[in-house]
């Protein structure tokens, strides 16, 4: 995972409430950091969540999240949340989120989202407009895309 593979970077400072008795960021907070980055990603591509998805009676549901921890952040560290879409499928996609302190990778998070009808909870294809905005934004084309849909 290289920082140069990411276009979206959101910097934050670790707050006191996020550290545990060991003096390091309590592990579930990394998912909160990822959520901050994902929210900014949607805003950056011009599709702020949730409004951009409710127009078509669609919503995104988290299917899976995995975290690989490399090092620990501590209180008052300035950390960077890097986000990119690493895979585009028919009705799902993956966000790759890197949490860094300067050039040190702290955590790597992979989140799979499924696009679905909120009433039926059944998957529906991702809109081409959404896929195109992702491909236009990304430094590296996501797996499963042909750069543009």
N, C-alpha and C positions, 0 to 999 in steps of 0.2 A: 504494500500500500504506500503510494507516494503522494505527497501533498500536491504535486503538479497535476495529478489525475483529476483533481476536483476544482470546480469553478466556484461553488458556493462555500463560503467560509463565514461562520458566525462566531465572534469572540465573546466570551463571558468570563466572569471572575467567580471562582468557587466561593460560596457563602458558608458562613459558620454552621447553619442548619443542615448542610449537606455532608458534614464530616461525622465520623463515628468515634467511638472511644479510642480507636487506634490512631486517630488524628488524620485519617485518610477519607476520601469520598466513599460513602457507603454505596456498595455496588449497584443497587437498583436506581440510583440517581443517574447513572449513565444512560438509562433508557429515557429519563426525563430530558437529558441533554440532547439525545437523538431526536426527541419530539420537538424541541426548540428548533433544531436544524431543519427538520422536515417541514415544519410550518414556514420557515423562511424560504425554503426551496420552492414551495408552492407559490408564495408571494413573488419570488424572483422570476418565475416563468409566466407570471401574469394570470395565475389561476388560484387565488387565495382560497384556502379551505375554511369553512365548508361551502361557502356560497357558490363557487364555480362548479360544484358537483351536484348541487340540489336542483339546478336548472333542468337537468335531464333525468331527474328522479333516480340518481345514483349516489352511492356512498362507498367509501373505502373501509374495508375491514382488515384488521391485522390478522394474518394467518400464522405467522411465525416470527420470533425474534431470537437471535443468537448473539452472544457477546463473547469475545475473546479478550481477556485482560492481559496487558503487557506490563503496565506500571501503574502506580497510584498517583492521583492528584491529591493535593493537600489544600487546606484552607488558604484562601487568598491567591492561589495560583491563577494566572490568566491562561485559559485554555481555548483552543480553537475547535469548533465543531465543523467538520468538513462533510459535505453530503453530495452524493451523486446517485443517479439511477444506473445500476449495473446490469439489469436485465429487464427486458420488456417482453411480456408474453401476450397471449390473446386477451385474457381478462385479469391478469395479475402482473406485478412487477416487483423488483427488489430495489430497496435503497441500501447503499453501502454508506455507512457513517463512520468516519474516523475521528477519534478524539485525540488531540495533540496538545502537548505543552511545548511550545517552540517547535523544534524538529523531532521531539521524542513522541512516538506513538504510545498512547496510554491504553486505548481500547479500539477494537474493531467490531462494529455492530452491523448485522445484516437483518433487515426487516422485510418480510414479504407481505404485500398488501394485495387484496382481491377486490376488484370492482364488482359491486353487486347492487341489486334492487333492494332498497331498505325495507320494503314491506315483505317481500318474499324471501329475502336473504339468499337468493340464487344469483350466481355469478352472471355478469353481462360483459360483453366485449368492451375493452377500453376504447374510448373515442379516438379517431384519427387526429383530431385537433389537439388532444392531450398528448398523444405520442409524438406528434410533430413538434410541439413546444419543448418537450424533453430533448428530442434529438437536436433541435436548434440550439439549445442551451448548453448541452454537455460538451466537455473537452474531448472525451472519448465516447464513441458510439456505444450505447448499451448492447449487451449480448442479445441476440434475437431481433435486432433492428437492422435495417439496411440503410442506416443513417437517417433517412426520411421515410415515413410511412406513406 
